[in-house]
């Protein structure tokens, strides 16, 4: 998945077109993604890593936990959360009843990948 994102990012940001773009105008990344394309990919990798280690869940509290300072110094937690909520997560309540985490389930974080 990330090879595809990197390939698309290279084509969209590092390759000069042969004619003037009509759709990808300056500022398209922020308008469409809420951040730059490179930050968007970084956030996708962060969410993926979090989901792998947390049974498919992303816990927003992890951005205030130990070790998060380095991450949030590179990408502010507010940016991570706004992009995650807009593009990557869904609320557990929208999952079919059999897939919802229960109150005693450690995966009962408010957002699910």
N, C-alpha and C positions, 0 to 999 in steps of 0.2 A: 504494500500500500504506500509506504513512504517513498519508495523508488518512483512510483507514479507521481506523487506530489512533487518530488524534487525535479523530475523531468518536466512537468507542467510549469513549475516555477521558473526553471531555466528558460523555457520557451517564451514565457510571458514577460519575464523581466530582463533577461540577458541577451535576447535575440532581437536584432534590428529587423523590422519588417521591410518588405519591398515596396509598400505603399503606406500612406497615412491611415492609421486605424480610425474607424468610425465609432467603435463601441468602447474600446479600451483607452479611454481618454485619461489624462493625468488625474490622479485621485481615485481611480476605479477600485483599487484594492480596499481602501478605507471605506468607500461607499458600499461596496458589496460585502466585504468580510468583517468590517469593523476595526481593522488593523492592517498593517502591511502583510504582504503575502508570506514573507519569511517568518514574521511573528505568528501568523496563522498556522503555519506548518509546525513551528515550535510548540504551540499550544496543542495541536493535534497529537504530537508525540508525547507531551506531558500527560494528556488525558489518557492516551493509550497505555502508557506505563502505569499510571494510577489504576486503571481498570484491570490490568493484568494482575496487579498485586492486591486488589481489593474486590475480587469476585465480580468484576464487571461494573463496579460502582466508582464514582468519583466523589470524594468527601471534600467539600469546600473548606472544611476546617484544616485540611492538610496544608493549606497555603499559609497558615499561621503556626504550623508545627515546626519541630526541630528540622533544620536543614533547608527550610523554605526561603530563608533570607536570600540565598544566592539566586534562586529562581525568580523571586519577586524583585530583586535588584535588576535583573535583565528584562523582565516583563512584569509590569505592575499587576498585583492581584486583581485589581478592578478590571483591567483589560482581559486577563485570563477568564474571569467570571463572566464578563459580558459576552465575549466571543463564545465561550463554552455554552452558556445558556441559549444564545441565539442559534448556534450551528451544530452543537454536538450532543446535548443532553435532553432527556425527556423526563417528565415527572413520573414517579413510581405509580401514581394513581391512574395513569393512562395505560399501564400494563394490564394484560389479562389477569384475572384474579389468581390463577394458579402460579403466576410468575412474580407476584408482588412479594417483596420481603416482609416478614412479620415483625412485630415490635421487638422480639428477642433476637432477631437475626442481625448479626453484625453488619450486614449489607444494607441496613435501613437508612442509609444516607439519603438526603433529599433529592438527589439527582442520579439518574441511571443512564449509562451509555447504551 
